[in-house]
Amino acid sequence: MSESCPLKPTKTGADSTGVETYTREYQKSRRTKHTRRQIQTECKSRGEAARFIEFARAWIPYGGATDEDIFVSFGMTRTRFVQMLRHFVAEVGVDAETVRALVDTYPYSPPQVDR
């Protein structure tokens, strides 16, 4: 009276193909979303870089932005602003004359560690 029941369901060619097709479509969808997310992040980063550089460049004739202006505009300390500015200048690639002016106006001083 006991009928043997397979432990695993058997796959027919049609079922297997449907699952494989669905899997491929799902993977393609995930890759597309991932690529789109990377592009959005890169564009956001470029926009942020341009904002930092333009802000810093606008203040060059005045000896650089004040700590207060930096905090109000970006919500960070001058030291952090200079770190980010240097990162963005390297990432975006700014002309040599502007780089010199930015380095002279916004010198980098590492944060002091209290001992």
C-alpha positions in Angstrom: 0.0 0.0 0.0 2.9 2.4 0.4 3.6 4.2 -2.8 7.0 5.6 -3.3 7.1 9.4 -3.3 10.2 11.0 -4.7 12.1 13.2 -2.3 12.6 15.9 -4.8 10.0 17.1 -7.3 10.9 16.1 -10.8 11.4 19.0 -13.2 10.0 18.8 -16.7 11.7 20.6 -19.5 9.0 23.3 -19.6 9.1 24.0 -15.9 12.8 24.2 -15.9 12.9 26.6 -18.8 10.3 28.8 -17.2 12.3 29.0 -13.9 15.5 29.7 -15.8 13.9 32.4 -17.8 12.5 34.0 -14.7 15.8 33.8 -13.0 17.6 35.4 -15.9 15.1 38.2 -16.1 15.3 38.8 -12.4 19.2 38.9 -12.5 19.0 41.3 -15.4 16.6 43.5 -13.5 18.9 43.5 -10.4 21.9 44.4 -12.6 20.0 47.3 -14.2 18.9 48.6 -10.8 22.5 48.3 -9.5 23.9 50.2 -12.5 21.2 52.9 -12.3 22.1 53.3 -8.6 25.8 53.6 -9.4 25.1 56.3 -12.0 22.9 58.3 -9.6 25.5 58.1 -6.9 28.2 59.2 -9.3 26.1 62.1 -10.6 25.3 63.1 -7.0 29.0 63.0 -6.2 29.9 65.1 -9.2 27.3 67.6 -8.2 28.5 67.7 -4.6 32.1 68.1 -5.9 31.1 71.0 -8.1 29.3 72.6 -5.2 32.4 72.4 -2.9 34.8 73.6 -5.6 32.6 76.5 -6.7 32.0 77.6 -3.1 35.8 77.5 -2.4 36.7 79.2 -5.6 34.2 82.0 -5.0 35.9 82.8 -1.6 39.5 82.8 -3.0 39.6 86.6 -3.5 38.6 87.1 0.1 41.2 84.7 1.6 38.8 81.8 1.9 35.5 81.2 3.5 35.1 81.7 7.2 34.5 78.8 9.5 31.0 80.1 10.0 30.3 80.3 6.3 31.6 76.7 5.8 29.5 75.4 8.7 26.3 77.2 7.5 26.8 76.0 3.9 28.0 72.4 4.5 27.5 71.6 8.2 31.1 70.7 8.8 34.2 72.1 10.3 36.9 73.8 8.2 39.3 70.9 8.6 36.7 68.5 7.3 35.7 70.9 4.5 39.4 71.1 3.4 39.7 67.3 3.4 36.6 66.9 1.3 37.7 69.8 -1.0 41.0 68.1 -1.7 39.3 64.8 -2.3 36.9 66.4 -4.8 39.6 68.4 -6.6 41.6 65.1 -7.1 38.5 63.2 -8.2 37.1 65.8 -10.6 40.4 67.1 -12.0 40.7 70.8 -11.8 43.1 73.0 -13.7 46.5 73.6 -12.1 46.0 77.3 -11.6 42.8 76.7 -9.6 44.4 73.9 -7.6 47.3 76.2 -6.6 44.9 79.0 -5.6 42.8 76.5 -3.6 45.8 75.0 -1.8 47.1 78.5 -0.9 43.7 79.6 0.3 42.7 76.4 2.1 45.9 74.9 3.6 45.4 71.5 5.1 46.2 71.2 8.8 45.6 67.7 10.3 43.3 67.7 13.3 45.2 68.0 16.7 45.1 65.0 18.9 45.0 65.7 22.6 47.3 63.6 24.7 
